[in-house]
Amino acid sequence: MPKSGRKIGRPPIMTREEKIVAVRKYTAQHILETGVIPTFRQMAEALNYSTASGSNVYKAIRNLGDDSRLIVIKTAWSGAIMPVEVFDAIQQAAQEVLDGYPSEE
């Protein structure tokens, strides 16, 4: 058994819908607890994936992003997946910050 005490191997069988719900719930809870969006590695652990197959896990989680309830954000240095409502709230909050400053035109 690995140091974490978890068995290495396949995660429990989950339907696509169960994975989407799990990602949405985990992301929202993680943001409330820590104030930041979880990494793909943290998401993999929450879904009980072994981190030994990192690229496969990344693809599996990223592929959930084609559901309209999730959005995947990929930058040169990292990636994130989150519920669309969270992304919309972030955009709205960012716009409110910008609206508080005079235009530079």
C-alpha positions as CSV (number, residue, x, y, z in Angstrom):
1,M,0.0,0.0,0.0
2,P,1.3,3.5,-0.7
3,K,2.1,5.9,2.1
4,S,-1.3,7.6,1.9
5,G,-2.9,4.3,2.9
6,R,-4.9,4.1,-0.4
7,K,-4.7,1.2,-2.7
8,I,-3.2,1.9,-6.1
9,G,-5.4,0.9,-8.9
10,R,-8.6,1.7,-10.7
11,P,-11.0,4.2,-9.1
12,P,-14.4,3.0,-8.2
13,I,-16.7,2.7,-11.2
14,M,-18.6,5.9,-11.6
15,T,-20.9,7.0,-14.4
16,R,-20.1,10.1,-16.3
17,E,-22.9,11.9,-14.5
18,E,-21.6,10.8,-11.1
19,K,-18.1,12.2,-12.0
20,I,-19.6,15.5,-13.2
21,V,-21.6,15.9,-9.9
22,A,-18.5,14.9,-7.9
23,V,-16.3,17.5,-9.7
24,R,-18.9,20.2,-9.2
25,K,-19.4,19.4,-5.5
26,Y,-15.7,19.0,-4.7
27,T,-14.7,22.2,-6.5
28,A,-17.4,24.3,-4.7
29,Q,-16.4,22.8,-1.3
30,H,-12.7,23.2,-2.0
31,I,-13.2,26.9,-2.9
32,L,-15.3,27.5,0.2
33,E,-12.6,25.9,2.4
34,T,-9.4,27.2,0.8
35,G,-10.4,30.2,-1.4
36,V,-8.8,28.7,-4.5
37,I,-9.7,26.4,-7.3
38,P,-8.5,22.8,-6.8
39,T,-5.7,21.5,-9.0
40,F,-6.2,18.6,-11.3
41,R,-4.1,16.5,-8.9
42,Q,-6.5,17.4,-6.0
43,M,-9.4,16.6,-8.2
44,A,-8.0,13.2,-9.1
45,E,-7.5,12.4,-5.4
46,A,-11.1,13.5,-4.7
47,L,-12.3,11.1,-7.5
48,N,-10.1,8.4,-6.1
49,Y,-7.8,8.2,-9.1
50,S,-4.3,6.9,-8.7
51,T,-1.8,9.7,-9.3
52,A,0.5,7.1,-10.8
53,S,-1.2,7.6,-14.2
54,G,-1.1,11.4,-14.1
55,S,-1.6,12.1,-17.8
56,N,-4.5,9.7,-18.2
57,V,-6.2,11.1,-15.1
58,Y,-5.7,14.7,-16.5
59,K,-7.3,13.6,-19.8
60,A,-10.2,11.9,-18.0
61,I,-10.9,15.0,-15.9
62,R,-10.4,17.4,-18.7
63,N,-12.8,15.4,-21.0
64,L,-15.5,16.2,-18.5
65,G,-15.3,19.8,-19.6
66,D,-17.4,19.1,-22.7
67,D,-20.4,19.0,-20.3
68,S,-22.2,22.4,-20.3
69,R,-22.1,22.5,-16.5
70,L,-18.3,22.5,-16.3
71,I,-15.6,24.7,-17.8
72,V,-12.0,23.9,-18.3
73,I,-9.4,26.6,-18.1
74,K,-6.0,25.8,-19.5
75,T,-3.0,28.1,-19.3
76,A,0.6,27.5,-20.1
77,W,1.4,26.5,-16.6
78,S,-1.7,24.9,-15.2
79,G,-5.3,23.8,-15.7
80,A,-8.5,24.0,-13.8
81,I,-12.0,22.7,-14.1
82,M,-15.0,24.3,-12.3
83,P,-18.7,24.6,-12.4
84,V,-19.9,27.2,-14.9
85,E,-21.7,29.1,-12.1
86,V,-18.4,29.6,-10.3
87,F,-16.7,30.9,-13.5
88,D,-19.6,33.2,-14.1
89,A,-19.4,34.6,-10.5
90,I,-15.6,35.1,-10.9
91,Q,-16.2,37.0,-14.1
92,Q,-18.9,39.1,-12.6
93,A,-16.8,39.9,-9.5
94,A,-13.9,40.9,-11.8
95,Q,-16.1,43.2,-13.8
96,E,-17.4,44.8,-10.6
97,V,-13.8,45.5,-9.5
98,L,-13.0,47.1,-12.9
99,D,-16.2,49.1,-12.8
100,G,-15.1,50.7,-9.6
101,Y,-12.2,52.4,-11.3
102,P,-12.4,55.2,-13.9
103,S,-12.0,54.3,-17.5
104,E,-8.5,55.1,-18.9
105,E,-9.9,56.1,-22.3
